[in-house]
Each structure stands twice: as C-alpha cells, then as structure tokens.
Amino acid sequence: MENYAITISKDKEVHHFEVGEFMHQVEDKCKFRVFENGAYVASFTPDDHDFLHICENPGKVNEELLHLLADKIEAHHPHGVNDNIRKLKQ
C-alpha cells in the first residue's frame, strides 16, 4: 500500500504527516509508521476492534496530537485498520 498524507491543526500549528502501512501478521508489531518532514516520529498498532494504539513515539510527539492522528488514520480505512489481516486469514 502507498503512503498517504494526513494534516492536523492543533493549537494554531499545522502538522503534515506521511503514514505508511505495513503488513501486520505478528502480534506486538507496529502496523502504521508515521513520518513528519521525512523523519520517523511515531507508529501505531491496531487492536482486535480496529482501534489504534501508540506503539512507538521516537519523535516525542505530543500524545494528544497522536490521538488525533490515530483518529484520522482510522477514518482513512473505512473497512477497518485490520482489513488486510482479515483477507490473509480467509
């Protein structure tokens, strides 16, 4: 899957992120990697109910901003963030 852009405005600041999705076949592995200005800043992993949780935060991104980002990533996947996993199991 190709990377896609997500923009978030918070506290009069605009953040431009690039999100990459990776195959998520092994538990405890991050599925979504997030970059800002080309630098890896965070990653998320989905639970069984298609909700994303912070996996890593090497960019020390504000946690509230990460939650807004997770909401936007979830919205980008209307069939659920675990959709490709379900396809592999069928």
Buried (B, 14 or more C-beta within 10 A) or exposed (E): EEEEEBEBEEEEEEBEBBBBBEEBEEEEEBBBBBBBEEEBBBBBBBEEEEBBEBBBBEBEBBEEBBEBBBBBBBEEBEEBBBEBBEEEEE
